[in-house]
Amino acid sequence: MSCVIRGIVIVILVATGSTAFAQQWGGHQRREHEPKLYDANGKFVGVVVDAPMGDGSDGGVLMDVNGAAVMVGFALEKGADGSQSASRLIWSGVSPSYSGANCTGIPRIPYVLGPLRPAAIERKGAKATLLVAKDEPSRMMLVRSTVYPSGCSNYVEDASFSVWAIGDSLNLTDRYPEPLRIGN
């Protein structure tokens, strides 16, 4: 009988210890140590998500743009000589394609990464604008040029691709100025 009582006591102690350990390292504790993205003014942007956001993206944050959940990418800032910052970040992710040559005309979102609303980041100099797809399926549309990390590239021939039309946009530079930084 004493073996049974000892066994019950051990089980109770282990269960109590496990509960205390789980409470100590529970979700609340983890959220306090999640990396967070801040803008140049120290304004909280969102919790950092390690997910692919296209060429030139090192991570991203989830945002709500007028009811649409989108992933917005960022990357380490690069100097003119190709060097990379160790901590300064800029908005970067999927780039748009355009209806005109030389990255002019109507922007389109060329592809999507993940299950959220398709989005792209249009950079014009220091200004970064988030382009969010309309809440409708992609369609075959004329695309004459697209932006790659190396710059704008024209297609040799006019081509139609399955792309998304733009439904909304957000001036990221005004809302969350660069350089961005990660902190806790």
N, C-alpha and C positions, 0 to 999 in steps of 0.2 A: 504494500500500500504506500509506503514512503517513497518508492520509486515513481509511482504514479503522481504523487503530490509534487515531487521534485520536477518531474517532467512538465506538469501544468505550470508551476512557478517559472520554469525556464521559458516556456512558450509565452507566458504573460510578459516577462521581462524583455524578451526579444521583440515582441509586438509593440510594447511601449517604447522601446529604444528606436525601432524603425519608424514609428509615428513621429517621434520627436525629431529624428534625423530628416524625415521627409518635410516636416514643417519648417525646419531650419533652412533647407535647400530647395524649398518649393518654388513655384512660379514667380511669386513676388520677389524673392531674392534674385532669381535669374533676370527678371526684367530690369532691376536696378543696374545690372552690369552689362546689359545689351548695348552694343555700340549705337550711338545716335548721331545723326547728321545735323549740323548747325550751319547757318549761313554766315556771311562776313560780319553781321551785326550781332551774332550770338543767338539769333532766333532759332528755336527748335524747328526742324523740317520734318523729321520722321525717324523711325527705327531703321537701321541699315539692314538690308536683305542681301544675302550673297546669292545672286541669281544672274544669269546671262542677260544682258540688255543690248547686245549687238557689238559690232566692232568698236573698239576704243572705249569700252565700259568696264569698270572694275567692280561695280556693285550698283545698288540702287535703293530707293525708298518707295514705299507705297503712298500714293496720293489719291485724294478724291477730287475730281474735277467736275463740278456740277453734277454729282451723282454717279460719275463713271470712275470705277476703280482702275488706276493705271500704275504701272511700274515706271519710275523715272530714274534713268541711269546717271552715273557720275564716274569720273576718272581722275587720276593724278594729273595735275597741271604739267604741261610740257613747255620747255623753253624753246626759243628760236633755234638753238643749237641741237635740239633733240633731247636735252637732259630732262629728267623728270623730278618733280618735287617729291619730298618724302612725306608731306602732310597736306599740302594745298590741293584742293579738288575743284573741278569744274563740272558743269552739266554736260553729259556726253552719253550717247546711246545710239539707237537705231536712227539713221538719218533719212530724210525724205527723198523721194524721187519727184521729178517735175515733168509737167506736160510740155515744156519748152526746152530748147537747147540751152546749154551753159547754165543749168540750174535756175532757169527762169520759168515763169508761168505758174500754173496751179500746182501746189505741193500735194503729194499723195503719200500714203504710208505703205511702203513696199512689202513688209512682212511683220509678223508678230512673234514674240517670244513668250510663251506661256499662255495661261488661260484668261488673263485680264484684257481689258479693252486695248486694242492696238493703239500705239502712240509712237511718235518720233520727235526728235529734238532738232529743230532748225537753228543753225548758228549763222549769224551774219555779223562778222567781227566779234565784238565782245558781248553781243546780245544773243541770249539763248531763249527760244520760244518752244514750249511744249505743244505739239499738235496732237489732238486726240481724235480718233476715228468716230464717224457717225455711228449710231446704234443700228447698223444694217450690215448685211453681208458684203464681202469684198466683191468687186466687179472688174471685168476686163476693161481697162482704160488705156489710152495712149500715154506712153512714157517715153520722153526723148532724152532725159539725162538723169543722173543720180549722183548723190554725194557719197564719196568713200573717204576713209581717214586721210588719204593722200590728196583729196580735193575733188572737184567736180569732173564728171566723165560723161561725155555724150555717147549715145548709142549710134552705131553706124547707120542703121536703118530705123525708121519709125517702127515701134513695136508696141503691142498691147500686152499688158501684164495684169494679173489679178492683184489689185491694190484696193486700199480703203480710201474713201473720200474723207476730208477733214470736216469734223462736226463742231469742234470747239478748240480753243487755244488758250494758253496761259503764258504770260510773259514771266519766265523764271527769273530773269535778271532783275526785274523790278521787285517781284515778290520775295525771292530768296537770293540776294546778291552773292556773287563769287568774291573771293575764294571761299569754298565750303570747307568744313573740317569735321572730323569725327572725334567724338568725346563720349563720356559716360554721363 
